[in-house]
Amino acid sequence: MGWVLVQDRVSIGFVCLFMMLWSVGGIGVNWGTQSTHRLPPGTIVRLLRDNGFQRVKLFDAEYDTLKALGNTGIEVMVGIPNDMLATVGGNMKAAEKWVAKNVTQHITSNNVNIRYVAVGNEPFLETYNGSYLGITFPALRNIQAALVKAGHNNQVKVTVPLNADVYSSSSELPSDGDFRADIHEVMLTIVNFLSVSAAPFTVNIYPFISLYADPNFPVEYAFFDGNASPINDGGVSYTNMFDANLDTLAHALQKNGFADLPIIVGEIGWPTDGDRNANIEYARRFNQGFMSHISGGRGTPMRPGPIDAYLFSLIDEDAKSIAPGNFERHWGIFTYDGLPKYPLNLGTTNSGALVRANGVQYLQKKWCVMKPSARLDDPSIAPSVNYACSSADCTSLGYGSSCGNLDSRGNISYAFNSYFQQNNQLDEACKFPNVSMITKTDPTPTVGNCRFNIMIQPYYGFGYAQKPSGLISFLLLILVLVL
């Protein structure tokens, strides 16, 4: 598989160009909710509006989230998780019930501007080993039928967000693109269905993943500055992976008779932590470069018109699985508490800058750290740190990450504080045997981007399960140490 397929701040003068592009549909953003402490949906919706986001993509259909989007005019893509595909795909009544509860109710009662239903999320990833291969299309078909029956088919379209690994090329040239051989038949079935339903093909494109997975990947090819050695494809020159990747899909569609099928870029972005290439400077460079690159509706050589895209993502999620890598929890353009991470001009605000979340409620200004008197060779430290990091989030401590330069005491304190904050600063969550203490002095280093967080007030909305109390977690820690 070739590089095509693996996965300076712009001046205010560009605002007009951006507005020309986004006046039709607006730049979109992914709103994920896999966090131990979520900002209230109302706060997030205000964040969306203050920053001019006109479209949002969700990964489920949580009631509170959708209700908060009511009467805003923001276009919404609701999601059906992969673990629900078998249910809605195997039973038409289940599909109708899902549409009634998660689409009809919110359109009619809450005036939510639902425009798409995302059936699954990257269900054909090779790492899933075909688990969703036989149930994705039936789910897509049933949801579409349920939308038609409910009278929503003119407003709400179905789609399947797919990873870019569903297509491949026999070379590094986009013109050689076609759908992956092992899923070719099912892909054509889905593409044909989308075409007949006047629905779009949704693809997630991640140049960062290519750089993460392949040490020989040419770094400049991930960005939009034109500094990469170009790839010539029949007289068409490609100097960035995004254009080449999207055009590989366009060629695959054309090759199979669907040249005019609309394409949505469901996810595109760059993480800021958890890997040496996941940093603020690269993220700013990539996202600002992307916005500049698609301004004015230039598109790609194969798709020269405006590109519908959803940035990934709005906000960091500290409870996401890190199986793909520690960077998974750091894709947001905002931190967990709604602070902009870096200057980014979306062309949607008068100032040309991101607007922070308002009214955020924090816990007290206190932290859990290693006692100055504690010895590094104390036998309880290793199991305590292991437990804290297995329960909380220590992904910023890795090599090349924002807190990767802390000394041993700093690493231990960071782990303790992460656990302490996750458990709402309960005293019991800072009682690692004889080695921890609560302090009101901020341990955050004065140099660099490392941050010892103070957690925000927990939000427990409709259907949102609470985390175990600090006391229960502490008793589990004691059990670990004893055993």
N, C-alpha and C positions, 0 to 999 in steps of 0.2 A: 504494500500500500504506500503510495507516494505522499509527500508532504502536503500535497493539495488536499488530501482526504483525511489525514489523521487530525485528529483534532489539535506645543507650547501653548499652553492655554490659548484658545482662539479669541481674537479681539471682539469687542462689542460690535464691530462692523459686520460680523457674520450673523448677527441676530436676524437681520432681515432675510438673509438666505434661508436660515432655519425655519423662519415663520412661513416662507413660501412653501416649504416642503410639508410642514406639519399642520397647515391650516385645514387640510382635508381630514386626516385621521388623528394626528397628534402622536408624539412619541409615547411608546408604551413602556411598562416596567413590570417585572415579576414581583409579586408580594408573597413571600413564603412565611410560614408561621411556626417553624420548628425551633422554638426558642423556649428556654426555661422561664424567662420573664418577658412577656410580650408587652409592647405598648398597646394601649386600648385601641380598638378598631377606629374609634372616632378620631383619635390623635393621628393615626396613620392616614386616614382619609384627608384630614386637614393638611398633612404633610404632602400628600399627592397633589392636592389642589394648589397649595402655596407654591409648588414647584412646576406647575403647569402640565402635569401628566394628564393626558386625556384618555388613556387606555391602561387597563391593568389586567394582568394574567394571574389567576389563582390556581392552586394545586388541589383544591377541594371545593366544597360548597358550604363552608361553615356559616351557620345562620347569622351570628353577630357580625361577621365580616361583610356579608352581603347586605344586611340591613343598613349598616353604616354607609354603604355606597349608594343607598337610595336617594333619589332627588338630587344627585350631583351631576348627572349627565355623563359621567365617566363611563366609557365603554368597557364592559367586563367580559372576560373569558373565564368561565367556571370550569373546574376540573373534576374528573372522575378518577380517583386513584387506581393504580394497577390492581390492587387487591379486591376491587369491586367489579372488575371486568367480567369475571365469570358469572357473577350474580345478574348483572343487567344484560349480559350477552346470552345467558341461558334461559331467561324468563322474560317474556314480553311485558307481563304485568309488573315485574320488578322495574323494568325500564320506564314504564309509564308512571309508576309511583315515584321514581327518582325525579323525573321531569316535573311532575306535579308539585313536589316538595321543594325542589331546588331551583326551578326555573319559573313555573307559572306563579307560584305564591309570591316570589320576589318581584316579578314584573307587575303583577296586578295589585298587590297589597303594599309593596314598598317602593314601587316605581324605580326599580333597578334596571339600568340599561344593559341587559345581558345580550351580547351579540354572538358569542361562541360558546360551545361546549367542547372542552378538550377531553377526548375519550382516551384515558390512559396517559402515561408520561414516559416517553422513550421505551415503549414495551418491547422493542426488538433489539435492545442492546445485546451484544454477543455475550456479555457476562451473565445474562438471564438464562442462557442455554435453552432458548425456545419455550420458556415457561408460559409466555403469553401469545405464542404464535397462532394457536388455534382459536383463541377467544377474543382477540382484539376486533377483528372484522364483524363477528356477530354482535358484539357490544356496540360498535359504530352503527351498524344497520338498525338495531333495535332502538337506540337513542334517537336516530333520525326519524324513524317511524313514529316514535312517541311525540317528538316535536311537531311532526305533521298533524297527528291526531289532535294535539292540544292547540293547533292553530298558530304555532310559532315559527313555522318553517321559512317564512319570508324575512323574519327579523333575526332569528337565531340559526347559526350554521354549525355543523359538526366539523371537527378536525381531529387529527391525531398528532400531537407533538412528537417528532421523531429525531433521534440523534443523527448526525451526519454520517454515521457508520452504516446507514441503510443503503448507501450507494458507494461505488468504488470505481476505480479507473485502472485500465491495464497499463497505464503509464502515469506520468505526472501531469498530463494534459487534460484540461476540462472536457475537451471534445471527445475523449474516450470514455466518458462517464456512463455508467449504467447502474441499475439497482443490483444489490448484492446477490450473487448467484443462489445462495441457500434460501433467500426469501423473495426471489424474483416474482414468483407466481402470486403470492399473497400481496406483495406491493402493488402489482398491476391491478389486482382486484380492488384494493383500497383506493388507488389513484382513480380508477374508472368510476368508483362510487362517489368520490369527492367531485369529480367532473360533472356527473349527472346531477348531483345535489347542489351544484353551484357553490361548492365549499372550497376552502383553500388548503394547500399542502403546507404544513407547519414543520420547520426544521430548526434545530438548535446547533449553532456553530461556535466552536471554542478553539481559537488559535492557541490559547494558553495551554490547553490539554496537550496539544502537539508538542509544545516546548517542554512541558513537564515529562512527557512520555519518551521523548527522543532527544538525547543530549547533542545529537548532530543536527537538530533542526536549526535552520538559519534564523537567528533571532529577529533580524530586521524584517523578515517575511511575515512575521506576526503583526506588524504595525503598518501604518498608513502613510509613512513619511516618504515613500518612494525610494528608499535607500537600498532595498534588496535587489539582488541580481534578478532581472526579469526572466520569466518563463514565457517563451514564444510559442503560441499555439495557432499555427496557420496565419501568422501575421497579426494576431491579437496578443498584446503584451500584458502579462500579469505581474504586478510587483507586490501584491499582498495576498495572504491566504484566504481572506474573506471572499474577495471577488472570485478567486479561482474555485473555492469550495462551492459557493452559491451557483456559479456557472456550470460546475460539474453536475449539480442537481438539475439545472435547466436543460443541459444536454441529455441527461437521463430521461427526463420527461419528454423532450422532443423526440428522442430516439424511439420511444414507445407510443408516440401518437398523441401526446398531451402537452404540446408546446405552449398552449395558452393558459394552462392551469395556474391560478394565482398562487404565489408563494408568500408565506409569512415567516419571518425570522422570529421564532418563539423565544429564544434565549441567546444573548450575546453579551459578553462582559469579561471582566478580568478581576481576580481576587487580590486582596491586599496583604495577606498574611498566611503563614503556614507552609511556606516554601521560599527558597531563595529568589525565585522569579515571580513570586506573589508578593508584590510590594506596592506602596502608594504611588511611586513614580511611574512604574510600568502601567498601573491601572489608570492613572490620570492620562498618560500618553495614549493608551489604547482607546479608552472611552471617548476622550475628546477628539482623537483622530477619527474614530468611527463617525461621530456626529458631523465633523467637518467633511468627511469623505462622502457622505450621502446627502449633504446639503444641496438644495436646488434640484433635487430629484434626479441626480445623475445616474444612480444605480450602477449596474455592472455592464460589461459588454453584451452579455446575453439578455439581461433584464435592465435596460437603460432608464426605466421610469422610477418613480418614487418607491422606496423600500419600506414596507411595513415591518417594524421591529420592536421588540420588547427587551429593554436592557435587563441584564441579570447581574445583580438584583437590587431591590430597594434597600434592604436592611440586612445586617448580619444575623445568622441563626446559630446559636451556640449549642443546639441539640441535634443538629444534622449528623448523619452518619459520616464518619471520617474514613470509611473503607476506601474511597477513591483517593484520599489524601487529606492531610490536615488543613489544606486550603479551603475545603468544602464549607467551613463555617465563616468564611470571610469574603463573600462575593459582594456584599452590599456597597452601594455608594454612600450609605449612611451607616454609622455604628449602631449597636444594639439600642442606644438611647436617642437615636434620631439626630446625631451630629454629623454634618458633612465631613467626609474623610479628606477631601482634597478639592481644589477649585475645579469646577466642571460647568461649562456653559452649555446648557441644553437649548438655548435660544427660546426659552419659554417664559423667562422672567425679565422684568425691566432692568434689573441689576446685572443680569447675565451670570448670576451666582446661585448656588444651591441655598435653599432656605431651611434652617434647622427646624426640628419639631418643637412645638410650643407646649407649655404646661406640663412638662415631664416631671414626674414625682420620683425623687430618689430616696433611698434608704439613708440612714445616718452616715456622717463622714467618719467612718471607722473601718479598720482593716484588721485582718488576722495575719500575723507574721511569725517567723521563727524567733524564739526568745534569744536575746543576745547572750544569755548565759548557757544556752544549749550547745552541746558539742556535736560537731558534724559526724563523729563516729558513734553517736547514740544509736543503739540497735533498733529503736522504734521509728527512726526517721524514714528509712527506706519503705517499710510497709505503709506508713502514714502517707507519704507522698504518692505512692502507687495507688492507694485507695482514693485519695483526693482527686488525682488526675483521671482515674477510671470513672469517677462519678461526676466530676465537673469538667471544665474546659481548659486544657493546658496546651492547646495547639499553637500558641504564640511562643512557646519555649524551644521549638525545634531549630535545627541549624538553618541559618539564613533568615529566620523569622524575627519579628519585631523585638522579642525579648530573648533572643538567642545569645546575647552577649552578657547576660546576668552571671554573677558568680554563683557558687554553690548555695550560699545562704539566700541569695536573691531567687534562685530557682525554687527552693523549698518554700520561701515566703509566698511566692507567686501561686504555687499549688495550693497552699493552705488558704490563701485569700480567695481564690477562685471557688473553692468548696464552701467557704464561709459565706460569700456573697450569694451563691446559688441557693443556699439554705436560709436566705433572708436575714443574715447576720444574727442568728440565734446563738446565744452563748455556748450552747452545747456543740455547735459546729466549729468551734475554735478550741476544743479541748483535746488536741492530739497529745498523748501522754507525755507531760513534762517538757515539751519542746515548742509549744505555741503560746501566743499571747495576743490580746486585742490591743490595738493602738489607735490613737487619733491623729498620729503623724503620718502623712501620706508617704508611702514607701516608693512611689513612682520615681524612677531615675530622672535626673534633670536634663540628661542628654539622650537623644534618640526618640523613637516612636513607641517604646514600651510603656504600657499603661496598666497600673494596678486599679482595676475598675471598682467603682461603687455601684451596686446593682440598683435598678429601678424598682419601684413598688410593684408587686406582682399583680397581674390582671387575671382574674378568674371569671371568664364569661361563660355564656351558655355552651355546655358541652366541652368545656376546657378542664381537663383533669388536673388537680393539684398535685404538686410534687410531694414526696414524703417529707415529714417535718424533720427539722434538724435533730431532734431527740432520737427519732427512729434511725436516722442515718448514723448518728453517733454510736448508738448501740450496735449497729451492724459493724462499724469500724472496730469497736472493742472486741467483737466476736472474731473478726479477721485477725487481730493482733494476738488474741489468746490462742487461736488455732495454729 
